[in-house]
Amino acid sequence: MDFPLYLSDISLLLAVESIVLLITSELISPYYGAVNLKISKKKLRNAAIGMSALFLVTVATRIAGILLNF
């Protein structure tokens, strides 16, 4: 049985999620407006950086596969 998600699909998903999390963390401003969110900006930004690191790992895996002819 084949896994329905390929590395390129996972890479795209991680890229989109990291961009959305990073934009959300930047739009949450504790000094402007009455934002009643219980989400920590620091934790949200760390999650975005973690997703970006996973995206870079998938890109490095694809590059290594191309260079080593897998």
DABEL-V920667 format. One record per pair of residues at least 6 apart in sequence whose C-alpha atoms are under 6 Angstrom apart, sorted by the first residue. I is the first residue (numbers start at 1). J is the second residue. D is the distance in Angstrom with one decimal. If there is no record, write none. Layout:
# DABEL-V920667
I;J;D, I;J;D
This chain:
# DABEL-V920667
11;55;5.5, 11;58;5.9, 14;51;5.9, 14;55;5.5, 15;55;5.9, 18;48;4.7, 18;51;5.2, 18;52;5.6, 21;48;5.2, 22;45;6.0, 22;48;5.4, 25;41;5.6, 25;44;5.9, 25;45;5.8
